[in-house]
Amino acid sequence: MTKLISINDTCRILGVGKTTTYKLINQGKLATVHIGRRNLVVVASIRKLVEAA
């Protein structure tokens, strides 16, 4: 099962704002899933981003 978290939680974990988080999503560095009106971030993509830094 894929773990998902909100954009706000992603911002807190990465220590960045929403603008930066959405830039990372648009650049393909963070994977997202749309469920209804919500845009959720795949936790594994956050780990991958942090490991690459």
mmCIF entry with sequence, helices, sheets and N, C-alpha, C, O atoms, coordinates in Angstrom:
data_MODEL
# 
_entry.id   MODEL 
# 
_entity.id                         1 
_entity.type                       polymer 
_entity.pdbx_number_of_molecules   1 
# 
_entity_poly.entity_id                      1 
_entity_poly.type                           'polypeptide(L)' 
_entity_poly.nstd_linkage                   no 
_entity_poly.nstd_monomer                   no 
_entity_poly.pdbx_seq_one_letter_code       MTKLISINDTCRILGVGKTTTYKLINQGKLATVHIGRRNLVVVASIRKLVEAA 
_entity_poly.pdbx_seq_one_letter_code_can   MTKLISINDTCRILGVGKTTTYKLINQGKLATVHIGRRNLVVVASIRKLVEAA 
_entity_poly.pdbx_strand_id                 A 
# 
loop_
_entity_poly_seq.entity_id 
_entity_poly_seq.num 
_entity_poly_seq.mon_id 
_entity_poly_seq.hetero 
1 1  MET n 
1 2  THR n 
1 3  LYS n 
1 4  LEU n 
1 5  ILE n 
1 6  SER n 
1 7  ILE n 
1 8  ASN n 
1 9  ASP n 
1 10 THR n 
1 11 CYS n 
1 12 ARG n 
1 13 ILE n 
1 14 LEU n 
1 15 GLY n 
1 16 VAL n 
1 17 GLY n 
1 18 LYS n 
1 19 THR n 
1 20 THR n 
1 21 THR n 
1 22 TYR n 
1 23 LYS n 
1 24 LEU n 
1 25 ILE n 
1 26 ASN n 
1 27 GLN n 
1 28 GLY n 
1 29 LYS n 
1 30 LEU n 
1 31 ALA n 
1 32 THR n 
1 33 VAL n 
1 34 HIS n 
1 35 ILE n 
1 36 GLY n 
1 37 ARG n 
1 38 ARG n 
1 39 ASN n 
1 40 LEU n 
1 41 VAL n 
1 42 VAL n 
1 43 VAL n 
1 44 ALA n 
1 45 SER n 
1 46 ILE n 
1 47 ARG n 
1 48 LYS n 
1 49 LEU n 
1 50 VAL n 
1 51 GLU n 
1 52 ALA n 
1 53 ALA n 
# 
_struct_asym.id          A 
_struct_asym.entity_id   1 
# 
loop_
_struct_conf.conf_type_id 
_struct_conf.id 
_struct_conf.pdbx_PDB_helix_id 
_struct_conf.beg_label_comp_id 
_struct_conf.beg_label_asym_id 
_struct_conf.beg_label_seq_id 
_struct_conf.pdbx_beg_PDB_ins_code 
_struct_conf.end_label_comp_id 
_struct_conf.end_label_asym_id 
_struct_conf.end_label_seq_id 
_struct_conf.pdbx_end_PDB_ins_code 
_struct_conf.beg_auth_comp_id 
_struct_conf.beg_auth_asym_id 
_struct_conf.beg_auth_seq_id 
_struct_conf.end_auth_comp_id 
_struct_conf.end_auth_asym_id 
_struct_conf.end_auth_seq_id 
_struct_conf.pdbx_PDB_helix_class 
_struct_conf.details 
_struct_conf.pdbx_PDB_helix_length 
HELX_P HELX_P1 AA1 ILE A 7  ? LEU A 14 ? ILE A 7  LEU A 14 1 ? 8  
HELX_P HELX_P2 AA2 LYS A 18 ? ASN A 26 ? LYS A 18 ASN A 26 1 ? 9  
HELX_P HELX_P3 AA3 VAL A 43 ? ALA A 52 ? VAL A 43 ALA A 52 1 ? 10 
# 
_struct_conf_type.id          HELX_P 
_struct_conf_type.criteria    ? 
_struct_conf_type.reference   ? 
# 
_struct_sheet.id               AA1 
_struct_sheet.type             ? 
_struct_sheet.number_strands   3 
_struct_sheet.details          ? 
# 
loop_
_struct_sheet_order.sheet_id 
_struct_sheet_order.range_id_1 
_struct_sheet_order.range_id_2 
_struct_sheet_order.offset 
_struct_sheet_order.sense 
AA1 1 2 ? anti-parallel 
AA1 2 3 ? anti-parallel 
# 
loop_
_struct_sheet_range.sheet_id 
_struct_sheet_range.id 
_struct_sheet_range.beg_label_comp_id 
_struct_sheet_range.beg_label_asym_id 
_struct_sheet_range.beg_label_seq_id 
_struct_sheet_range.pdbx_beg_PDB_ins_code 
_struct_sheet_range.end_label_comp_id 
_struct_sheet_range.end_label_asym_id 
_struct_sheet_range.end_label_seq_id 
_struct_sheet_range.pdbx_end_PDB_ins_code 
_struct_sheet_range.beg_auth_comp_id 
_struct_sheet_range.beg_auth_asym_id 
_struct_sheet_range.beg_auth_seq_id 
_struct_sheet_range.end_auth_comp_id 
_struct_sheet_range.end_auth_asym_id 
_struct_sheet_range.end_auth_seq_id 
AA1 1 LEU A 4  ? ILE A 5  ? LEU A 4  ILE A 5  
AA1 2 ARG A 38 ? VAL A 42 ? ARG A 38 VAL A 42 
AA1 3 THR A 32 ? ILE A 35 ? THR A 32 ILE A 35 
# 
loop_
_atom_site.group_PDB 
_atom_site.id 
_atom_site.type_symbol 
_atom_site.label_atom_id 
_atom_site.label_alt_id 
_atom_site.label_comp_id 
_atom_site.label_asym_id 
_atom_site.label_entity_id 
_atom_site.label_seq_id 
_atom_site.pdbx_PDB_ins_code 
_atom_site.Cartn_x 
_atom_site.Cartn_y 
_atom_site.Cartn_z 
_atom_site.occupancy 
_atom_site.B_iso_or_equiv 
_atom_site.pdbx_formal_charge 
_atom_site.auth_seq_id 
_atom_site.auth_comp_id 
_atom_site.auth_asym_id 
_atom_site.auth_atom_id 
_atom_site.pdbx_PDB_model_num 
ATOM 1   N N  . MET A 1 1  ? 0.839   -1.182 0.000   1.00 0.00 ? 1  MET A N  1 
ATOM 2   C CA . MET A 1 1  ? 0.000   0.000  0.000   1.00 0.00 ? 1  MET A CA 1 
ATOM 3   C C  . MET A 1 1  ? 0.887   1.249  0.000   1.00 0.00 ? 1  MET A C  1 
ATOM 4   O O  . MET A 1 1  ? 1.862   1.320  0.748   1.00 0.00 ? 1  MET A O  1 
ATOM 5   N N  . THR A 1 2  ? 0.557   2.207  -0.819  1.00 0.00 ? 2  THR A N  1 
ATOM 6   C CA . THR A 1 2  ? 1.297   3.452  -0.920  1.00 0.00 ? 2  THR A CA 1 
ATOM 7   C C  . THR A 1 2  ? 0.845   4.415  0.170   1.00 0.00 ? 2  THR A C  1 
ATOM 8   O O  . THR A 1 2  ? -0.351  4.627  0.371   1.00 0.00 ? 2  THR A O  1 
ATOM 9   N N  . LYS A 1 3  ? 1.811   4.992  0.868   1.00 0.00 ? 3  LYS A N  1 
ATOM 10  C CA . LYS A 1 3  ? 1.475   5.967  1.908   1.00 0.00 ? 3  LYS A CA 1 
ATOM 11  C C  . LYS A 1 3  ? 1.427   7.352  1.293   1.00 0.00 ? 3  LYS A C  1 
ATOM 12  O O  . LYS A 1 3  ? 2.291   7.726  0.500   1.00 0.00 ? 3  LYS A O  1 
ATOM 13  N N  . LEU A 1 4  ? 0.404   8.107  1.669   1.00 0.00 ? 4  LEU A N  1 
ATOM 14  C CA . LEU A 1 4  ? 0.175   9.438  1.136   1.00 0.00 ? 4  LEU A CA 1 
ATOM 15  C C  . LEU A 1 4  ? 0.043   10.436 2.271   1.00 0.00 ? 4  LEU A C  1 
ATOM 16  O O  . LEU A 1 4  ? -0.473  10.106 3.339   1.00 0.00 ? 4  LEU A O  1 
ATOM 17  N N  . ILE A 1 5  ? 0.515   11.674 2.036   1.00 0.00 ? 5  ILE A N  1 
ATOM 18  C CA . ILE A 1 5  ? 0.317   12.741 3.014   1.00 0.00 ? 5  ILE A CA 1 
ATOM 19  C C  . ILE A 1 5  ? -0.102  14.017 2.294   1.00 0.00 ? 5  ILE A C  1 
ATOM 20  O O  . ILE A 1 5  ? 0.071   14.152 1.082   1.00 0.00 ? 5  ILE A O  1 
ATOM 21  N N  . SER A 1 6  ? -0.648  14.934 3.052   1.00 0.00 ? 6  SER A N  1 
ATOM 22  C CA . SER A 1 6  ? -1.147  16.188 2.481   1.00 0.00 ? 6  SER A CA 1 
ATOM 23  C C  . SER A 1 6  ? -0.007  17.112 2.063   1.00 0.00 ? 6  SER A C  1 
ATOM 24  O O  . SER A 1 6  ? 1.148   16.914 2.440   1.00 0.00 ? 6  SER A O  1 
ATOM 25  N N  . ILE A 1 7  ? -0.357  18.108 1.288   1.00 0.00 ? 7  ILE A N  1 
ATOM 26  C CA . ILE A 1 7  ? 0.607   19.127 0.877   1.00 0.00 ? 7  ILE A CA 1 
ATOM 27  C C  . ILE A 1 7  ? 1.132   19.855 2.107   1.00 0.00 ? 7  ILE A C  1 
ATOM 28  O O  . ILE A 1 7  ? 2.334   20.099 2.213   1.00 0.00 ? 7  ILE A O  1 
ATOM 29  N N  . ASN A 1 8  ? 0.253   20.204 3.034   1.00 0.00 ? 8  ASN A N  1 
ATOM 30  C CA . ASN A 1 8  ? 0.682   20.912 4.244   1.00 0.00 ? 8  ASN A CA 1 
ATOM 31  C C  . ASN A 1 8  ? 1.681   20.096 5.050   1.00 0.00 ? 8  ASN A C  1 
ATOM 32  O O  . ASN A 1 8  ? 2.679   20.637 5.526   1.00 0.00 ? 8  ASN A O  1 
ATOM 33  N N  . ASP A 1 9  ? 1.427   18.802 5.210   1.00 0.00 ? 9  ASP A N  1 
ATOM 34  C CA . ASP A 1 9  ? 2.355   17.945 5.942   1.00 0.00 ? 9  ASP A CA 1 
ATOM 35  C C  . ASP A 1 9  ? 3.687   17.830 5.198   1.00 0.00 ? 9  ASP A C  1 
ATOM 36  O O  . ASP A 1 9  ? 4.748   17.780 5.819   1.00 0.00 ? 9  ASP A O  1 
ATOM 37  N N  . THR A 1 10 ? 3.627   17.789 3.884   1.00 0.00 ? 10 THR A N  1 
ATOM 38  C CA . THR A 1 10 ? 4.848   17.741 3.078   1.00 0.00 ? 10 THR A CA 1 
ATOM 39  C C  . THR A 1 10 ? 5.678   19.001 3.300   1.00 0.00 ? 10 THR A C  1 
ATOM 40  O O  . THR A 1 10 ? 6.899   18.931 3.434   1.00 0.00 ? 10 THR A O  1 
ATOM 41  N N  . CYS A 1 11 ? 5.019   20.140 3.337   1.00 0.00 ? 11 CYS A N  1 
ATOM 42  C CA . CYS A 1 11 ? 5.717   21.411 3.591   1.00 0.00 ? 11 CYS A CA 1 
ATOM 43  C C  . CYS A 1 11 ? 6.426   21.369 4.938   1.00 0.00 ? 11 CYS A C  1 
ATOM 44  O O  . CYS A 1 11 ? 7.583   21.776 5.049   1.00 0.00 ? 11 CYS A O  1 
ATOM 45  N N  . ARG A 1 12 ? 5.737   20.881 5.955   1.00 0.00 ? 12 ARG A N  1 
ATOM 46  C CA . ARG A 1 12 ? 6.330   20.806 7.298   1.00 0.00 ? 12 ARG A CA 1 
ATOM 47  C C  . ARG A 1 12 ? 7.526   19.871 7.331   1.00 0.00 ? 12 ARG A C  1 
ATOM 48  O O  . ARG A 1 12 ? 8.549   20.188 7.939   1.00 0.00 ? 12 ARG A O  1 
ATOM 49  N N  . ILE A 1 13 ? 7.406   18.729 6.686   1.00 0.00 ? 13 ILE A N  1 
ATOM 50  C CA . ILE A 1 13 ? 8.489   17.744 6.681   1.00 0.00 ? 13 ILE A CA 1 
ATOM 51  C C  . ILE A 1 13 ? 9.726   18.298 5.972   1.00 0.00 ? 13 ILE A C  1 
ATOM 52  O O  . ILE A 1 13 ? 10.847  18.139 6.455   1.00 0.00 ? 13 ILE A O  1 
ATOM 53  N N  . LEU A 1 14 ? 9.518   18.947 4.827   1.00 0.00 ? 14 LEU A N  1 
ATOM 54  C CA . LEU A 1 14 ? 10.640  19.466 4.048   1.00 0.00 ? 14 LEU A CA 1 
ATOM 55  C C  . LEU A 1 14 ? 11.136  20.820 4.547   1.00 0.00 ? 14 LEU A C  1 
ATOM 56  O O  . LEU A 1 14 ? 12.243  21.239 4.211   1.00 0.00 ? 14 LEU A O  1 
ATOM 57  N N  . GLY A 1 15 ? 10.327  21.498 5.339   1.00 0.00 ? 15 GLY A N  1 
ATOM 58  C CA . GLY A 1 15 ? 10.720  22.813 5.832   1.00 0.00 ? 15 GLY A CA 1 
ATOM 59  C C  . GLY A 1 15 ? 10.671  23.888 4.771   1.00 0.00 ? 15 GLY A C  1 
ATOM 60  O O  . GLY A 1 15 ? 11.452  24.840 4.796   1.00 0.00 ? 15 GLY A O  1 
ATOM 61  N N  . VAL A 1 16 ? 9.743   23.731 3.831   1.00 0.00 ? 16 VAL A N  1 
ATOM 62  C CA . VAL A 1 16 ? 9.581   24.706 2.751   1.00 0.00 ? 16 VAL A CA 1 
ATOM 63  C C  . VAL A 1 16 ? 8.121   25.142 2.684   1.00 0.00 ? 16 VAL A C  1 
ATOM 64  O O  . VAL A 1 16 ? 7.262   24.554 3.342   1.00 0.00 ? 16 VAL A O  1 
ATOM 65  N N  . GLY A 1 17 ? 7.845   26.162 1.896   1.00 0.00 ? 17 GLY A N  1 
ATOM 66  C CA . GLY A 1 17 ? 6.487   26.661 1.735   1.00 0.00 ? 17 GLY A CA 1 
ATOM 67  C C  . GLY A 1 17 ? 5.734   25.930 0.645   1.00 0.00 ? 17 GLY A C  1 
ATOM 68  O O  . GLY A 1 17 ? 6.271   25.060 -0.040  1.00 0.00 ? 17 GLY A O  1 
ATOM 69  N N  . LYS A 1 18 ? 4.470   26.309 0.504   1.00 0.00 ? 18 LYS A N  1 
ATOM 70  C CA . LYS A 1 18 ? 3.620   25.679 -0.508  1.00 0.00 ? 18 LYS A CA 1 
ATOM 71  C C  . LYS A 1 18 ? 4.111   25.953 -1.925  1.00 0.00 ? 18 LYS A C  1 
ATOM 72  O O  . LYS A 1 18 ? 4.037   25.080 -2.790  1.00 0.00 ? 18 LYS A O  1 
ATOM 73  N N  . THR A 1 19 ? 4.609   27.154 -2.161  1.00 0.00 ? 19 THR A N  1 
ATOM 74  C CA . THR A 1 19 ? 5.089   27.490 -3.507  1.00 0.00 ? 19 THR A CA 1 
ATOM 75  C C  . THR A 1 19 ? 6.219   26.567 -3.918  1.00 0.00 ? 19 THR A C  1 
ATOM 76  O O  . THR A 1 19 ? 6.222   26.049 -5.035  1.00 0.00 ? 19 THR A O  1 
ATOM 77  N N  . THR A 1 20 ? 7.175   26.356 -3.033  1.00 0.00 ? 20 THR A N  1 
ATOM 78  C CA . THR A 1 20 ? 8.299   25.467 -3.319  1.00 0.00 ? 20 THR A CA 1 
ATOM 79  C C  . THR A 1 20 ? 7.825   24.030 -3.482  1.00 0.00 ? 20 THR A C  1 
ATOM 80  O O  . THR A 1 20 ? 8.305   23.311 -4.357  1.00 0.00 ? 20 THR A O  1 
ATOM 81  N N  . THR A 1 21 ? 6.895   23.615 -2.652  1.00 0.00 ? 21 THR A N  1 
ATOM 82  C CA . THR A 1 21 ? 6.365   22.257 -2.748  1.00 0.00 ? 21 THR A CA 1 
ATOM 83  C C  . THR A 1 21 ? 5.685   22.042 -4.094  1.00 0.00 ? 21 THR A C  1 
ATOM 84  O O  . THR A 1 21 ? 5.902   21.015 -4.737  1.00 0.00 ? 21 THR A O  1 
ATOM 85  N N  . TYR A 1 22 ? 4.873   22.988 -4.522  1.00 0.00 ? 22 TYR A N  1 
ATOM 86  C CA . TYR A 1 22 ? 4.219   22.852 -5.823  1.00 0.00 ? 22 TYR A CA 1 
ATOM 87  C C  . TYR A 1 22 ? 5.228   22.912 -6.976  1.00 0.00 ? 22 TYR A C  1 
ATOM 88  O O  . TYR A 1 22 ? 5.024   22.258 -7.998  1.00 0.00 ? 22 TYR A O  1 
ATOM 89  N N  . LYS A 1 23 ? 6.304   23.678 -6.830  1.00 0.00 ? 23 LYS A N  1 
ATOM 90  C CA . LYS A 1 23 ? 7.369   23.682 -7.848  1.00 0.00 ? 23 LYS A CA 1 
ATOM 91  C C  . LYS A 1 23 ? 7.994   22.299 -7.961  1.00 0.00 ? 23 LYS A C  1 
ATOM 92  O O  . LYS A 1 23 ? 8.222   21.806 -9.065  1.00 0.00 ? 23 LYS A O  1 
ATOM 93  N N  . LEU A 1 24 ? 8.272   21.669 -6.816  1.00 0.00 ? 24 LEU A N  1 
ATOM 94  C CA . LEU A 1 24 ? 8.846   20.319 -6.814  1.00 0.00 ? 24 LEU A CA 1 
ATOM 95  C C  . LEU A 1 24 ? 7.898   19.319 -7.470  1.00 0.00 ? 24 LEU A C  1 
ATOM 96  O O  . LEU A 1 24 ? 8.336   18.414 -8.179  1.00 0.00 ? 24 LEU A O  1 
ATOM 97  N N  . ILE A 1 25 ? 6.604   19.486 -7.234  1.00 0.00 ? 25 ILE A N  1 
ATOM 98  C CA . ILE A 1 25 ? 5.607   18.611 -7.863  1.00 0.00 ? 25 ILE A CA 1 
ATOM 99  C C  . ILE A 1 25 ? 5.616   18.830 -9.375  1.00 0.00 ? 25 ILE A C  1 
ATOM 100 O O  . ILE A 1 25 ? 5.631   17.866 -10.140 1.00 0.00 ? 25 ILE A O  1 
ATOM 101 N N  . ASN A 1 26 ? 5.606   20.088 -9.806  1.00 0.00 ? 26 ASN A N  1 
ATOM 102 C CA . ASN A 1 26 ? 5.580   20.394 -11.240 1.00 0.00 ? 26 ASN A CA 1 
ATOM 103 C C  . ASN A 1 26 ? 6.859   19.962 -11.946 1.00 0.00 ? 26 ASN A C  1 
ATOM 104 O O  . ASN A 1 26 ? 6.833   19.659 -13.139 1.00 0.00 ? 26 ASN A O  1 
ATOM 105 N N  . GLN A 1 27 ? 7.981   19.929 -11.224 1.00 0.00 ? 27 GLN A N  1 
ATOM 106 C CA . GLN A 1 27 ? 9.250   19.476 -11.789 1.00 0.00 ? 27 GLN A CA 1 
ATOM 107 C C  . GLN A 1 27 ? 9.354   17.951 -11.814 1.00 0.00 ? 27 GLN A C  1 
ATOM 108 O O  . GLN A 1 27 ? 10.313  17.402 -12.358 1.00 0.00 ? 27 GLN A O  1 
ATOM 109 N N  . GLY A 1 28 ? 8.384   17.278 -11.236 1.00 0.00 ? 28 GLY A N  1 
ATOM 110 C CA . GLY A 1 28 ? 8.390   15.823 -11.208 1.00 0.00 ? 28 GLY A CA 1 
ATOM 111 C C  . GLY A 1 28 ? 9.242   15.230 -10.104 1.00 0.00 ? 28 GLY A C  1 
ATOM 112 O O  . GLY A 1 28 ? 9.505   14.027 -10.103 1.00 0.00 ? 28 GLY A O  1 
ATOM 113 N N  . LYS A 1 29 ? 9.677   16.056 -9.163  1.00 0.00 ? 29 LYS A N  1 
ATOM 114 C CA . LYS A 1 29 ? 10.516  15.579 -8.071  1.00 0.00 ? 29 LYS A CA 1 
ATOM 115 C C  . LYS A 1 29 ? 9.700   14.996 -6.923  1.00 0.00 ? 29 LYS A C  1 
ATOM 116 O O  . LYS A 1 29 ? 10.221  14.236 -6.107  1.00 0.00 ? 29 LYS A O  1 
ATOM 117 N N  . LEU A 1 30 ? 8.436   15.350 -6.862  1.00 0.00 ? 30 LEU A N  1 
ATOM 118 C CA . LEU A 1 30 ? 7.514   14.781 -5.879  1.00 0.00 ? 30 LEU A CA 1 
ATOM 119 C C  . LEU A 1 30 ? 6.325   14.185 -6.632  1.00 0.00 ? 30 LEU A C  1 
ATOM 120 O O  . LEU A 1 30 ? 5.710   14.844 -7.470  1.00 0.00 ? 30 LEU A O  1 
ATOM 121 N N  . ALA A 1 31 ? 6.017   12.942 -6.321  1.00 0.00 ? 31 ALA A N  1 
ATOM 122 C CA . ALA A 1 31 ? 4.877   12.272 -6.950  1.00 0.00 ? 31 ALA A CA 1 
ATOM 123 C C  . ALA A 1 31 ? 3.610   12.561 -6.153  1.00 0.00 ? 31 ALA A C  1 
ATOM 124 O O  . ALA A 1 31 ? 3.626   12.603 -4.923  1.00 0.00 ? 31 ALA A O  1 
ATOM 125 N N  . THR A 1 32 ? 2.518   12.758 -6.877  1.00 0.00 ? 32 THR A N  1 
ATOM 126 C CA . THR A 1 32 ? 1.236   13.034 -6.222  1.00 0.00 ? 32 THR A CA 1 
ATOM 127 C C  . THR A 1 32 ? 0.151   12.115 -6.753  1.00 0.00 ? 32 THR A C  1 
ATOM 128 O O  . THR A 1 32 ? 0.262   11.524 -7.828  1.00 0.00 ? 32 THR A O  1 
ATOM 129 N N  . VAL A 1 33 ? -0.907  12.020 -5.952  1.00 0.00 ? 33 VAL A N  1 
ATOM 130 C CA . VAL A 1 33 ? -2.100  11.265 -6.324  1.00 0.00 ? 33 VAL A CA 1 
ATOM 131 C C  . VAL A 1 33 ? -3.290  12.173 -6.053  1.00 0.00 ? 33 VAL A C  1 
ATOM 132 O O  . VAL A 1 33 ? -3.379  12.802 -4.998  1.00 0.00 ? 33 VAL A O  1 
ATOM 133 N N  . HIS A 1 34 ? -4.196  12.233 -7.008  1.00 0.00 ? 34 HIS A N  1 
ATOM 134 C CA . HIS A 1 34 ? -5.414  13.027 -6.834  1.00 0.00 ? 34 HIS A CA 1 
ATOM 135 C C  . HIS A 1 34 ? -6.533  12.104 -6.380  1.00 0.00 ? 34 HIS A C  1 
ATOM 136 O O  . HIS A 1 34 ? -6.857  11.122 -7.047  1.00 0.00 ? 34 HIS A O  1 
ATOM 137 N N  . ILE A 1 35 ? -7.113  12.433 -5.244  1.00 0.00 ? 35 ILE A N  1 
ATOM 138 C CA . ILE A 1 35 ? -8.272  11.691 -4.739  1.00 0.00 ? 35 ILE A CA 1 
ATOM 139 C C  . ILE A 1 35 ? -9.364  12.723 -4.496  1.00 0.00 ? 35 ILE A C  1 
ATOM 140 O O  . ILE A 1 35 ? -9.290  13.524 -3.564  1.00 0.00 ? 35 ILE A O  1 
ATOM 141 N N  . GLY A 1 36 ? -10.353 12.685 -5.332  1.00 0.00 ? 36 GLY A N  1 
ATOM 142 C CA . GLY A 1 36 ? -11.397 13.712 -5.259  1.00 0.00 ? 36 GLY A CA 1 
ATOM 143 C C  . GLY A 1 36 ? -10.783 15.063 -5.566  1.00 0.00 ? 36 GLY A C  1 
ATOM 144 O O  . GLY A 1 36 ? -10.180 15.254 -6.622  1.00 0.00 ? 36 GLY A O  1 
ATOM 145 N N  . ARG A 1 37 ? -10.936 16.004 -4.640  1.00 0.00 ? 37 ARG A N  1 
ATOM 146 C CA . ARG A 1 37 ? -10.371 17.344 -4.821  1.00 0.00 ? 37 ARG A CA 1 
ATOM 147 C C  . ARG A 1 37 ? -8.999  17.483 -4.176  1.00 0.00 ? 37 ARG A C  1 
ATOM 148 O O  . ARG A 1 37 ? -8.341  18.515 -4.315  1.00 0.00 ? 37 ARG A O  1 
ATOM 149 N N  . ARG A 1 38 ? -8.568  16.436 -3.468  1.00 0.00 ? 38 ARG A N  1 
ATOM 150 C CA . ARG A 1 38 ? -7.299  16.504 -2.732  1.00 0.00 ? 38 ARG A CA 1 
ATOM 151 C C  . ARG A 1 38 ? -6.131  16.060 -3.592  1.00 0.00 ? 38 ARG A C  1 
ATOM 152 O O  . ARG A 1 38 ? -6.248  15.151 -4.414  1.00 0.00 ? 38 ARG A O  1 
ATOM 153 N N  . ASN A 1 39 ? -5.008  16.720 -3.384  1.00 0.00 ? 39 ASN A N  1 
ATOM 154 C CA . ASN A 1 39 ? -3.753  16.383 -4.029  1.00 0.00 ? 39 ASN A CA 1 
ATOM 155 C C  . ASN A 1 39 ? -2.837  15.885 -2.917  1.00 0.00 ? 39 ASN A C  1 
ATOM 156 O O  . ASN A 1 39 ? -2.430  16.667 -2.057  1.00 0.00 ? 39 ASN A O  1 
ATOM 157 N N  . LEU A 1 40 ? -2.506  14.589 -2.923  1.00 0.00 ? 40 LEU A N  1 
ATOM 158 C CA . LEU A 1 40 ? -1.706  14.000 -1.861  1.00 0.00 ? 40 LEU A CA 1 
ATOM 159 C C  . LEU A 1 40 ? -0.339  13.588 -2.396  1.00 0.00 ? 40 LEU A C  1 
ATOM 160 O O  . LEU A 1 40 ? -0.215  13.156 -3.542  1.00 0.00 ? 40 LEU A O  1 
ATOM 161 N N  . VAL A 1 41 ? 0.673   13.726 -1.564  1.00 0.00 ? 41 VAL A N  1 
ATOM 162 C CA . VAL A 1 41 ? 2.045   13.429 -1.963  1.00 0.00 ? 41 VAL A CA 1 
ATOM 163 C C  . VAL A 1 41 ? 2.408   12.014 -1.527  1.00 0.00 ? 41 VAL A C  1 
ATOM 164 O O  . VAL A 1 41 ? 2.074   11.586 -0.422  1.00 0.00 ? 41 VAL A O  1 
ATOM 165 N N  . VAL A 1 42 ? 3.096   11.298 -2.409  1.00 0.00 ? 42 VAL A N  1 
ATOM 166 C CA . VAL A 1 42 ? 3.570   9.945  -2.116  1.00 0.00 ? 42 VAL A CA 1 
ATOM 167 C C  . VAL A 1 42 ? 4.798   10.055 -1.211  1.00 0.00 ? 42 VAL A C  1 
ATOM 168 O O  . VAL A 1 42 ? 5.782   10.699 -1.574  1.00 0.00 ? 42 VAL A O  1 
ATOM 169 N N  . VAL A 1 43 ? 4.741   9.429  -0.039  1.00 0.00 ? 43 VAL A N  1 
ATOM 170 C CA . VAL A 1 43 ? 5.813   9.528  0.948   1.00 0.00 ? 43 VAL A CA 1 
ATOM 171 C C  . VAL A 1 43 ? 7.151   9.045  0.377   1.00 0.00 ? 43 VAL A C  1 
ATOM 172 O O  . VAL A 1 43 ? 8.193   9.632  0.668   1.00 0.00 ? 43 VAL A O  1 
ATOM 173 N N  . ALA A 1 44 ? 7.128   7.995  -0.423  1.00 0.00 ? 44 ALA A N  1 
ATOM 174 C CA . ALA A 1 44 ? 8.365   7.462  -1.007  1.00 0.00 ? 44 ALA A CA 1 
ATOM 175 C C  . ALA A 1 44 ? 9.076   8.512  -1.861  1.00 0.00 ? 44 ALA A C  1 
ATOM 176 O O  . ALA A 1 44 ? 10.306  8.525  -1.923  1.00 0.00 ? 44 ALA A O  1 
ATOM 177 N N  . SER A 1 45 ? 8.320   9.388  -2.516  1.00 0.00 ? 45 SER A N  1 
ATOM 178 C CA . SER A 1 45 ? 8.954   10.419 -3.348  1.00 0.00 ? 45 SER A CA 1 
ATOM 179 C C  . SER A 1 45 ? 9.632   11.485 -2.490  1.00 0.00 ? 45 SER A C  1 
ATOM 180 O O  . SER A 1 45 ? 10.607  12.101 -2.920  1.00 0.00 ? 45 SER A O  1 
ATOM 181 N N  . ILE A 1 46 ? 9.119   11.703 -1.276  1.00 0.00 ? 46 ILE A N  1 
ATOM 182 C CA . ILE A 1 46 ? 9.767   12.634 -0.350  1.00 0.00 ? 46 ILE A CA 1 
ATOM 183 C C  . ILE A 1 46 ? 11.099  12.040 0.100   1.00 0.00 ? 46 ILE A C  1 
ATOM 184 O O  . ILE A 1 46 ? 12.120  12.728 0.130   1.00 0.00 ? 46 ILE A O  1 
ATOM 185 N N  . ARG A 1 47 ? 11.075  10.760 0.449   1.00 0.00 ? 47 ARG A N  1 
ATOM 186 C CA . ARG A 1 47 ? 12.319  10.085 0.866   1.00 0.00 ? 47 ARG A CA 1 
ATOM 187 C C  . ARG A 1 47 ? 13.357  10.150 -0.241  1.00 0.00 ? 47 ARG A C  1 
ATOM 188 O O  . ARG A 1 47 ? 14.527  10.435 0.015   1.00 0.00 ? 47 ARG A O  1 
ATOM 189 N N  . LYS A 1 48 ? 12.934  9.886  -1.471  1.00 0.00 ? 48 LYS A N  1 
ATOM 190 C CA . LYS A 1 48 ? 13.842  9.902  -2.621  1.00 0.00 ? 48 LYS A CA 1 
ATOM 191 C C  . LYS A 1 48 ? 14.436  11.299 -2.818  1.00 0.00 ? 48 LYS A C  1 
ATOM 192 O O  . LYS A 1 48 ? 15.626  11.433 -3.101  1.00 0.00 ? 48 LYS A O  1 
ATOM 193 N N  . LEU A 1 49 ? 13.620  12.324 -2.672  1.00 0.00 ? 49 LEU A N  1 
ATOM 194 C CA . LEU A 1 49 ? 14.080  13.704 -2.822  1.00 0.00 ? 49 LEU A CA 1 
ATOM 195 C C  . LEU A 1 49 ? 15.113  14.048 -1.747  1.00 0.00 ? 49 LEU A C  1 
ATOM 196 O O  . LEU A 1 49 ? 16.144  14.651 -2.046  1.00 0.00 ? 49 LEU A O  1 
ATOM 197 N N  . VAL A 1 50 ? 14.842  13.670 -0.513  1.00 0.00 ? 50 VAL A N  1 
ATOM 198 C CA . VAL A 1 50 ? 15.752  13.969 0.593   1.00 0.00 ? 50 VAL A CA 1 
ATOM 199 C C  . VAL A 1 50 ? 17.070  13.213 0.435   1.00 0.00 ? 50 VAL A C  1 
ATOM 200 O O  . VAL A 1 50 ? 18.136  13.767 0.703   1.00 0.00 ? 50 VAL A O  1 
ATOM 201 N N  . GLU A 1 51 ? 17.007  11.972 0.009   1.00 0.00 ? 51 GLU A N  1 
ATOM 202 C CA . GLU A 1 51 ? 18.224  11.175 -0.185  1.00 0.00 ? 51 GLU A CA 1 
ATOM 203 C C  . GLU A 1 51 ? 19.086  11.728 -1.302  1.00 0.00 ? 51 GLU A C  1 
ATOM 204 O O  . GLU A 1 51 ? 20.310  11.606 -1.255  1.00 0.00 ? 51 GLU A O  1 
ATOM 205 N N  . ALA A 1 52 ? 18.470  12.336 -2.305  1.00 0.00 ? 52 ALA A N  1 
ATOM 206 C CA . ALA A 1 52 ? 19.208  12.893 -3.442  1.00 0.00 ? 52 ALA A CA 1 
ATOM 207 C C  . ALA A 1 52 ? 19.871  14.219 -3.117  1.00 0.00 ? 52 ALA A C  1 
ATOM 208 O O  . ALA A 1 52 ? 20.765  14.665 -3.836  1.00 0.00 ? 52 ALA A O  1 
ATOM 209 N N  . ALA A 1 53 ? 19.434  14.848 -2.036  1.00 0.00 ? 53 ALA A N  1 
ATOM 210 C CA . ALA A 1 53 ? 19.962  16.176 -1.678  1.00 0.00 ? 53 ALA A CA 1 
ATOM 211 C C  . ALA A 1 53 ? 21.335  16.089 -1.050  1.00 0.00 ? 53 ALA A C  1 
ATOM 212 O O  . ALA A 1 53 ? 21.916  17.114 -0.694  1.00 0.00 ? 53 ALA A O  1 
# 
